[in-house]
Amino acid sequence: MFTTSDKLHCTDFPAIEVNSIKRIKAHYYVFSAELVSKVKRIRFRKRLPIIDDNYPQPINDTIEQRVAKQWSSTKAICKPFFVKNNITFVANFAFAISNQVWFGCPQPFCFQTDIDALYEDNGRVYLFRAQYFWILNYTSRASSVLRMPTANKAQLIANSRLLPAQVQPYLDAAFNSDKNRTFYFKDDCVLIYSSDENRSEMRKANDLFAGLQTPIDSSWFNRSNQQILIFKANTCYMYSASEAQRFRVAQSMNLEQANLDAVYSRDHSTAKVYLFRSEYFYEWNQMQLDGPYSTRSLFFDSIRKCSHRFTHNLVRRKHIKERRKRRKQR
């Protein structure tokens, strides 16, 4: 029997840690739709309800209230599954991950939406996470929404011909200036790559940007006023871009949003600037924050794909096939 002191959780890789559990019963499971077919051998005694934001369950005790409170602040693109039996204790699992991750495959953005760096260069958007990067396209000519970065289109940063050889995995930030120069931040160093000259240079970030504390969180280049914005904790440092070898701080401002993952806008436009943090984003309109974090991340066109691929209930494949047939008949 589980107690409130027992802990089960999944990390980014599906390694489960179990502490102080003497006897484990098949009460608590978390599955994605991909894994349902692989667990047909498991027999459930009864249909297990799923706690989901779209399908709220009645709250009867304090334990479920705490879970509901925690769940209300976790708005992922694809919901994790909280499966329970009639016992009051609810097992809080992280995302169920495909076993391909064990073999080094990139983790799909349906499970984790963290971003290391994001910038646009010559109409192509480069997105970095961990040791992988994606080259993304827009959903339409007039839209800033990007295509879903799927796992099968991920490329390794190391030994890539599309990036400078000195670019390292797990970047802190990156941006592209109007002089076809790309800045890659990693720890206390910054790599400057000029695509026109096909030349790269490694510099200390403190030597290039005056008063900057490293490592940084994110960066962005504002083409309209030729300013470089660097974000560190809840502070935004604005540097005037020039031919000088050392950028001077033009202005600094405090933000309510701390530890941003990436900052991005299409074609360096200031009409809509997107500030990413975990699975949420802000819209930064003319240097003014436009409301709190979005309740759902609609920046990537993934909400429909994920909801169809990873269903909210454990449904048999037979029912899924029948539903697809009915859609085709329409």
C-alpha positions in Angstrom: 0.0 0.0 0.0 1.3 3.4 -0.9 1.6 6.1 1.7 2.0 9.9 1.3 5.8 9.5 2.1 6.4 7.2 -0.9 7.7 8.9 -4.0 7.6 7.8 -7.6 8.6 10.1 -10.4 10.0 10.1 -13.9 12.8 12.2 -15.0 13.4 13.4 -18.6 14.3 9.8 -19.3 11.9 7.1 -18.1 14.0 6.0 -15.1 11.7 5.5 -12.1 12.9 6.0 -8.6 11.1 4.1 -5.8 11.7 5.0 -2.2 10.6 3.0 0.9 8.1 0.9 -0.8 7.7 -2.6 0.6 4.9 -3.9 -1.6 3.8 -2.6 -4.9 0.4 -3.2 -6.3 -0.8 -2.4 -9.8 -2.9 0.6 -8.8 -1.0 3.5 -10.4 0.0 3.7 -14.0 0.7 6.5 -16.5 0.6 5.8 -20.3 0.5 7.7 -23.5 -1.6 6.4 -26.4 1.6 5.1 -28.1 2.3 2.8 -25.2 -1.2 1.4 -24.7 -0.7 -1.3 -27.3 2.5 -2.4 -25.5 0.7 -3.0 -22.1 -2.2 -5.2 -23.2 -0.9 -7.9 -20.8 -1.8 -5.6 -17.8 -5.4 -6.2 -16.6 -7.2 -3.5 -14.7 -9.9 -4.6 -12.3 -12.0 -1.7 -13.1 -12.0 1.4 -15.3 -9.7 3.9 -13.8 -10.7 7.6 -13.9 -8.3 10.1 -15.2 -7.8 13.5 -13.6 -7.5 16.0 -16.5 -7.9 19.7 -16.8 -10.4 19.3 -19.7 -12.3 16.6 -17.7 -12.5 17.8 -14.1 -13.3 15.3 -11.5 -15.2 16.1 -8.3 -12.9 17.0 -5.4 -13.8 15.1 -2.3 -10.8 15.3 0.0 -7.8 17.4 0.7 -5.4 15.2 -1.1 -7.3 15.7 -4.4 -7.5 19.4 -3.7 -3.7 19.6 -3.5 -3.3 17.7 -6.7 -5.9 19.9 -8.4 -4.1 23.0 -7.2 -0.8 21.7 -8.5 -2.4 20.7 -11.8 -4.0 24.0 -12.3 -0.6 25.7 -12.6 0.8 23.1 -15.1 -0.6 23.8 -18.5 1.4 21.7 -20.9 0.7 21.3 -24.6 -0.1 17.7 -24.0 -1.4 16.8 -20.6 0.2 14.2 -18.4 -2.0 11.4 -17.3 -2.9 11.1 -13.6 -4.4 7.6 -13.1 -5.8 6.5 -9.7 -8.0 3.9 -8.2 -10.7 4.4 -5.5 -8.0 5.0 -2.8 -7.7 8.6 -1.8 -3.9 8.8 -2.6 -3.2 10.0 -6.1 0.1 9.1 -7.7 1.7 12.2 -9.4 3.7 10.9 -12.3 5.6 12.9 -14.9 5.2 12.4 -18.6 5.3 8.9 -20.1 8.1 8.9 -22.6 8.7 6.7 -25.6 11.5 4.1 -25.2 13.4 5.6 -28.1 14.7 8.3 -25.8 16.8 5.6 -24.1 18.7 5.2 -27.3 19.5 8.9 -27.7 16.5 10.0 -29.8 15.4 13.6 -29.2 12.5 14.0 -26.9 9.3 15.1 -28.6 8.0 18.6 -27.8 4.6 17.1 -26.9 6.2 15.9 -23.7 8.6 18.7 -22.9 8.6 22.2 -24.4 11.8 23.8 -22.9 13.8 25.8 -25.4 17.6 26.6 -25.1 17.8 29.2 -27.9 15.7 30.5 -30.9 16.6 32.8 -33.7 15.8 33.5 -37.4 18.4 33.7 -40.2 17.5 34.4 -43.8 13.9 33.3 -43.4 14.7 30.1 -41.5 14.1 29.6 -37.8 16.7 27.8 -35.8 15.5 26.2 -32.5 18.0 24.6 -30.1 17.4 22.2 -27.2 20.0 20.0 -25.5 22.3 18.5 -28.2 19.8 18.9 -31.0 18.5 21.7 -33.2 15.6 22.1 -35.6 15.1 24.3 -38.7 11.5 25.3 -38.7 9.1 26.9 -41.2 6.0 29.1 -40.6 2.5 27.8 -40.9 1.7 30.7 -43.3 3.3 33.7 -44.8 1.4 36.1 -42.5 1.7 34.1 -39.4 4.4 34.0 -36.8 3.4 30.5 -35.7 6.0 27.9 -36.4 5.6 24.3 -37.5 5.8 21.7 -34.8 9.4 20.7 -34.1 9.0 16.9 -34.4 11.6 14.4 -33.1 12.2 12.9 -36.5 13.4 16.2 -37.9 15.9 16.9 -35.2 19.6 17.3 -36.1 22.6 16.9 -33.9 24.5 20.1 -33.2 27.9 18.3 -33.1 29.5 17.9 -36.6 26.6 19.7 -38.3 27.4 21.3 -41.7 24.6 23.8 -41.2 26.2 25.4 -38.0 29.7 26.7 -37.2 31.9 23.9 -35.9 32.4 25.7 -32.6 28.7 25.7 -31.6 28.3 23.5 -28.5 25.2 21.7 -27.2 23.1 23.1 -24.4 23.3 26.7 -25.5 22.3 29.5 -23.1 21.1 31.9 -25.8 21.6 32.9 -29.5 20.5 35.8 -31.8 21.2 37.0 -35.3 22.0 40.6 -36.1 21.3 42.6 -39.3 24.9 42.2 -40.4 24.5 38.4 -40.9 26.3 37.8 -37.7 25.0 35.2 -35.2 25.9 35.2 -31.6 25.9 31.9 -29.6 26.2 32.2 -25.8 27.5 29.3 -23.8 28.5 29.8 -20.1 30.9 32.8 -20.0 31.8 32.7 -23.7 30.1 33.9 -26.9 30.8 32.6 -30.4 30.4 35.2 -33.2 29.9 33.8 -36.6 29.8 35.9 -39.8 28.0 34.1 -42.6 29.2 36.6 -45.2 32.9 36.0 -44.4 32.4 32.4 -43.2 34.4 33.2 -40.2 33.9 32.6 -36.5 35.4 34.2 -33.4 35.2 33.1 -29.7 35.2 35.9 -27.1 34.5 36.3 -23.5 31.0 37.6 -22.9 32.2 40.1 -20.3 34.8 41.5 -22.7 32.2 42.0 -25.4 29.2 43.2 -23.4 30.1 45.6 -20.6 28.7 44.7 -17.2 27.1 41.5 -18.2 26.9 38.6 -15.7 27.1 35.1 -17.2 25.6 32.7 -17.9 22.6 34.5 -19.4 19.1 33.2 -19.9 18.2 34.5 -23.4 18.9 37.2 -26.0 17.2 39.0 -28.9 18.2 41.6 -31.5 15.8 44.5 -32.1 16.3 45.6 -35.7 14.1 48.7 -35.4 16.4 50.6 -33.0 19.6 48.5 -33.5 19.6 47.2 -29.9 20.7 43.9 -28.4 18.6 42.7 -25.6 20.1 40.2 -23.1 17.9 38.7 -20.4 19.4 37.6 -17.1 17.1 36.5 -14.2 14.5 39.3 -14.1 16.6 42.0 -15.7 16.8 43.0 -19.4 20.0 44.7 -20.5 19.9 46.7 -23.7 23.1 47.3 -25.7 23.5 49.6 -28.6 24.8 47.6 -31.6 27.7 49.3 -33.4 31.1 48.6 -35.0 32.8 48.9 -31.6 34.5 45.9 -30.2 32.7 46.4 -26.9 28.9 47.0 -26.5 27.8 49.5 -24.0 24.7 49.3 -21.9 22.1 51.7 -23.2 19.4 50.9 -20.7 18.3 48.2 -18.3 14.9 47.3 -17.0 13.4 44.9 -14.5 10.8 42.3 -15.6 8.3 40.4 -13.7 9.2 37.4 -15.8 12.4 35.7 -14.7 14.6 33.0 -16.2 13.3 33.3 -19.8 14.2 30.4 -22.1 14.1 32.3 -25.4 12.9 35.5 -27.0 11.8 35.6 -30.6 10.0 37.7 -33.3 9.5 37.1 -37.0 11.8 39.1 -39.3 13.1 41.0 -36.3 9.7 42.8 -36.1 8.7 44.5 -32.9 5.0 44.2 -33.5 4.9 40.9 -31.6 7.8 39.6 -29.6 7.5 36.2 -27.9 9.0 35.5 -24.6 9.3 31.8 -23.8 9.5 30.2 -20.4 8.9 26.5 -19.9 5.7 25.6 -21.7 4.3 29.1 -21.7 5.0 32.3 -23.6 4.3 36.0 -23.4 3.5 38.5 -26.1 5.7 41.5 -25.8 4.0 44.3 -27.7 6.1 47.5 -28.2 8.1 46.8 -25.0 4.9 46.4 -23.0 4.0 43.0 -21.5 0.5 42.0 -22.8 -1.0 40.1 -19.9 0.1 37.1 -18.0 1.4 33.8 -19.4 -0.9 32.2 -21.9 -3.1 29.5 -20.6 -2.1 27.2 -23.5 0.9 27.3 -25.7 -0.4 27.9 -29.2 2.8 29.2 -30.6 3.6 25.9 -32.2 0.9 24.4 -34.3 1.0 21.3 -32.1 -2.1 21.5 -29.9 -4.3 19.6 -32.4 -1.6 17.1 -33.4 -0.8 16.2 -29.8 -4.4 16.0 -28.7 -5.1 13.5 -31.5 -2.0 11.5 -31.1 -2.0 11.3 -27.3 -5.6 10.9 -26.2 -6.8 11.8 -22.8 -8.3 8.4 -22.1 -7.1 4.8 -22.4 -9.0 3.8 -25.5 -8.7 0.6 -27.3 -7.3 0.6 -30.8 -10.5 -0.8 -32.1 -12.4 2.3 -31.1 -9.8 4.5 -32.5 -10.0 2.8 -35.9 -13.8 3.0 -35.9 -13.6 6.7 -35.2 -11.1 7.2 -38.1 -13.5 5.3 -40.5 -16.4 7.6 -39.5 -14.2 10.7 -40.2 -13.3 9.4 -43.7 -17.0 8.7 -44.5 -17.8 12.3 -43.7 
